[in-house]
Each structure stands twice: as C-alpha cells, then as structure tokens.
Amino acid sequence: MTQRLHLVFGGELVSPDKSVFKDVDAIHVVGIFPNYESAHAAWKAEAQRTVDNAHMRYFIAHLHRLREDGTPELPV
C-alpha cells in the first residue's frame, strides 16, 4: 500500500506575488500528514491564523509524488 504523505509549511514571503521566502531559517513546518484531508485542514488553520499578513503563505507539498517505489535507495 502506497502512503500519501503531505507536508504543510509556510512563512513570510518577499512579495505576495512570488513564492520566495524572506527568511528560509524562519519557515514554519506545520507537519507531515498521512492524507490530503488532514493536510488541508492544517493548511487552512494556519492560513486563517495569518490572514491579516498578506506576505504570509502556507503550502501543501505532496511528498508521495517525490518518491518512486521500486527505486533503489542511495547509500548513506
């Protein structure tokens, strides 16, 4: 069974019309979620919490799209 992991993160952007973070060290990692529904709920809560700051943005990254099952892992 394939896991559908989602990462929710965000922070202050340089400009509201670009997805470039002002301070990468200050990125807020909300968490990793096992399905889109729970990730969306977390994203929505953070987006609503910061709605008064036009430079704040939160994103959902589909981590499962970055993985390819069947691909050998690289040595550590």
N, C-alpha and C positions, 0 to 999 in steps of 0.2 A: 504494500500500500504506500503510495506517494504522500509525503507530508506537504501541505500547502502553507509554508511559513511566510509570515508577513512582518516586516519591520516598520514601526512607526517612529518617526523622528522629525525634528524641526528646529527652527531657530530664527534669528533675525537676519533678514536679507539686506544686501547693499542697496537694492532698489526693489520696489514692489513689482516691477515688470520683468525681473530676471530671477533666476533660481541660483543666485550666488550668495553664499553665506558671508555675513560681515565678519564673523569670528568663528572659524571652524572648531576651535577649542571649546566654544560655548554651545555647541549643538546639543540639544536636549534629546536623548534617546528615551522614548516612552517605553518601548519594549518590543519583544518578539511575540507574535500571536499565532495560534495554530490554524486560524481560518480568517477569511476576509471579513466576516461579520463582526468578530470581536476586534479586529484591527480597525475597522471603520468606526466602531463605537469609541475606541480610544482616540482615534484621529479627530473625530467630531468633538469630543470633550475638550481636547487641547485647543482645537481651532476656535471653539466658542469661548474658552477661557481667555484667549489672547485676541479676541475680535477687535478690540479698541486700538491695537497696534497694527497699522497697515503693512509694516515691514516684517511681521512675524508670519511664518508659513510652516505648516506641518505636511508631511508626505507619508504615503504608504509605499514601501518598496516590496515587491513580490520576490522574496528570496528564493522561492521554489523555481522561479524562472532562471535563476543563475546557476542552478545545479543541473548536472546531467547525470542521471543514474546510469551506471554501466561504464562510466569513465573512470579509469584507474586513478587513485589518489596519488598526488605527488609526494615524494619522500620529504620528511620534515628535517 
